[in-house]
Amino acid sequence: MTCSATSPSIAWLFPPGEPAPALSGTGQDPAPKRPLWTHAVPHTIGGSGARGCVPTGLVPPGPVRMWLLTGYHTLAETENAVRAKLGGIPLLWERMEAVANLHRAATAVRLHFENSVLRTAGLTWTAFVVLWVVWIFGEKETRHVAAESGITKGTLTGVMKTLEAHGLVTRRKHPEDGRLVLLALTSEGERLMRELFPEFNQEEAFVTDRLSPAECTELAVSLREIVKQLEEKGEERRQAAVARDG
């Protein structure tokens, strides 16, 4: 499938056989209040067969496909199927379950935020993270923004163009090295983040509602240890894997 800025399937993930919904700005419904993004890529969701285009900028209005939030199968069904399939293989089950649920939780949280508070603001998760990085750290080289956001420089380029078109960020050449570009929030970008983040935090409270404050602290400590492990030893292990396979 091909994605373009005028494709009716952009930014939608929908079951096989279901027609893509019309989007604002395609001539099939009223013009949007916000321009559409300019970058999107085809995407398929795991084994569900869901297809669509995942944008790198702002999101359109429209119904939410909440069935994608936690996957086609429930958590219990997935864990039972994995154990049935892999039961004969010697594995570190506790480690596997920790990482699998970390990934599943991260995906569910991201989709929930994109389909709630960020949808209201017209932002994708990636666009929000870019705004967050520049909001917290101030004007920053684009290469460093990409690294802090966990995205490629190419992806950042698409996001920047969209955010810039909406007056949320501004770019300028580095005063000491014209090859480098600095990214900063505009006054409108600052206003948006100040108004948006308290609402974002309310969703953080919602997704952790089954945990006590002490359990939230314990979870944060455990997740920091995973991040530290990768920061301190991940590169060495990755290089060893490349050398071994090469």
C-alpha positions in Angstrom: 0.0 0.0 0.0 1.1 3.6 -0.7 0.8 6.5 1.7 0.6 10.1 0.6 -0.5 13.4 2.1 -3.9 13.1 0.4 -4.5 9.3 0.8 -7.8 8.5 2.5 -6.0 5.8 4.5 -3.4 8.0 6.2 -3.2 7.8 10.0 -5.8 5.0 10.2 -5.3 1.4 11.3 -8.3 -0.7 10.3 -9.2 -4.4 10.0 -8.6 -6.3 6.7 -11.5 -5.8 4.2 -12.8 -2.6 5.9 -12.6 0.4 3.6 -10.4 3.3 4.7 -12.5 6.2 6.2 -12.5 9.5 4.4 -10.3 12.2 5.8 -10.7 16.0 6.0 -9.0 17.7 3.1 -9.5 14.8 0.6 -12.6 16.4 -0.9 -14.9 13.8 0.6 -15.8 15.7 3.8 -15.4 19.3 5.2 -12.0 20.9 5.2 -9.9 20.3 8.4 -9.3 22.9 11.1 -5.7 21.9 11.0 -3.7 21.0 7.8 -2.8 17.3 7.4 0.8 16.0 7.9 3.0 15.4 5.0 4.8 12.2 6.0 3.3 8.7 6.6 4.4 5.1 6.2 2.5 1.9 5.6 2.2 -0.3 8.6 0.8 -3.7 9.5 -0.1 -4.6 13.1 1.4 -8.0 14.1 -0.7 -11.0 13.2 -4.0 -9.2 13.2 -3.7 -8.2 9.6 -4.6 -4.7 10.4 -3.3 -2.2 7.9 -3.0 1.5 7.5 -0.6 4.5 7.5 1.1 5.7 10.5 1.8 9.5 10.4 4.8 11.3 11.7 3.0 14.5 12.5 -0.5 15.6 13.5 -3.6 13.3 13.7 -7.0 13.8 12.1 -10.4 13.9 13.7 -12.5 10.7 13.6 -13.5 7.6 15.4 -11.0 5.7 17.5 -10.2 2.0 16.7 -9.8 1.1 20.4 -9.7 -2.6 19.6 -6.1 -2.1 18.6 -5.2 -0.7 22.0 -4.3 -4.1 23.6 -4.2 -6.3 20.4 -6.6 -8.8 18.9 -6.1 -11.2 21.8 -6.4 -10.5 25.5 -3.3 -10.5 27.7 -4.3 -13.9 29.2 -4.9 -15.4 25.8 -1.6 -14.2 24.5 0.4 -15.5 27.6 -1.4 -18.9 27.4 -0.6 -19.2 23.7 3.0 -18.3 24.2 3.4 -20.9 27.0 1.7 -23.6 24.8 4.0 -22.8 21.9 7.3 -22.4 23.7 6.8 -24.7 26.7 9.3 -27.2 25.4 12.1 -24.7 24.9 14.4 -23.9 27.9 13.9 -20.2 28.5 14.3 -17.6 31.2 10.5 -17.2 31.6 10.5 -14.5 34.2 12.8 -12.3 32.1 10.7 -13.0 29.0 7.5 -12.1 30.7 8.9 -8.9 32.1 10.1 -7.7 28.7 7.0 -8.9 26.9 4.7 -7.1 29.3 6.9 -4.0 29.3 6.5 -3.9 25.5 2.8 -4.6 25.6 2.2 -1.9 28.3 4.3 0.7 26.4 2.3 0.0 23.2 -1.0 0.2 25.1 -0.1 3.4 26.9 1.1 5.1 23.7 -2.1 4.2 21.8 -4.3 5.3 24.7 -2.5 8.7 24.8 -2.7 9.2 21.1 -6.4 8.4 21.1 -7.3 10.6 24.1 -5.4 13.7 25.2 -3.0 13.9 22.2 -5.9 13.4 19.7 -7.7 16.3 21.3 -4.5 18.4 20.8 -4.1 17.1 17.3 -0.7 15.5 18.0 0.8 12.1 17.4 3.0 10.5 20.2 6.2 11.3 18.2 5.2 14.9 17.7 4.4 15.3 21.4 7.8 13.7 22.4 9.7 16.2 20.1 7.8 19.1 21.7 8.5 17.7 25.1 12.2 17.4 24.5 12.5 21.0 23.2 10.2 22.3 25.9 12.3 20.7 28.7 15.8 21.3 27.3 15.2 24.5 25.4 16.7 25.3 21.9 18.6 22.2 20.8 20.5 20.9 17.8 18.1 18.8 15.7 20.4 15.8 15.8 20.2 15.8 19.6 16.5 16.3 19.5 16.2 13.2 17.3 18.4 11.2 19.7 16.5 12.3 22.8 13.2 11.5 21.1 14.4 8.0 20.0 13.7 8.7 16.3 15.8 9.0 13.2 16.8 12.4 11.7 14.7 11.6 8.7 11.6 11.1 10.9 12.4 14.3 12.8 12.5 16.2 9.5 8.9 15.2 8.7 7.7 16.0 12.3 9.5 19.4 12.3 7.9 20.4 9.0 4.4 19.7 10.4 5.0 21.3 13.7 6.6 24.3 12.0 3.6 24.7 9.7 1.4 24.9 12.8 3.5 27.6 14.4 4.7 25.4 17.2 8.4 25.2 16.5 11.0 27.3 14.7 14.3 26.4 13.1 17.5 28.4 12.5 21.0 27.7 11.5 23.6 27.3 14.2 25.5 30.6 14.5 28.9 28.9 14.7 28.3 26.0 12.2 25.9 26.6 9.3 25.7 22.9 8.7 23.8 22.4 12.0 20.2 23.4 12.7 18.7 24.5 16.0 15.1 23.7 17.0 13.1 25.8 19.5 9.5 26.2 20.6 7.6 29.3 19.5 5.5 31.1 22.1 2.5 29.2 20.7 4.4 25.9 21.3 5.2 27.0 24.9 1.6 27.8 25.5 0.4 24.5 24.1 2.7 22.4 26.3 1.9 24.4 29.4 -1.8 23.9 28.8 -1.5 20.3 27.5 0.8 18.7 30.1 -1.5 18.8 33.1 -4.1 17.0 31.0 -1.4 14.5 29.9 -0.6 13.9 33.5 -4.2 13.1 34.3 -4.0 10.3 31.7 -0.8 9.2 33.4 -2.8 8.9 36.6 -5.5 7.0 34.8 -3.2 4.3 33.3 -1.5 3.7 36.7 -4.8 3.8 38.7 -4.4 0.1 39.7 -1.1 0.9 41.3 -0.6 2.5 44.7 1.8 5.5 44.9 4.4 3.2 46.4 4.0 0.7 43.6 4.3 3.5 41.0 7.6 4.5 42.7 8.8 0.9 42.7 7.9 0.5 39.0 9.8 3.7 38.1 12.9 2.5 40.0 12.7 -0.9 38.2 12.3 0.7 34.7 15.2 3.1 35.4 17.4 0.0 36.1 16.5 -1.4 32.7 17.4 1.9 31.0 20.7 2.1 32.9 21.5 -1.5 31.8 21.1 -0.5 28.2 22.9 2.8 28.5 25.9 1.3 30.3 26.2 -2.1 28.6 23.9 -2.2 25.6 26.3 -0.7 23.0 29.0 -3.2 23.9 26.6 -6.1 23.6 25.2 -4.9 20.3 28.7 -4.4 18.8 29.6 -8.0 20.0 26.5 -9.3 18.2 27.4 -7.5 15.0 31.0 -8.8 15.1 29.8 -12.3 15.8 27.2 -12.3 13.0 29.6 -10.5 10.6 
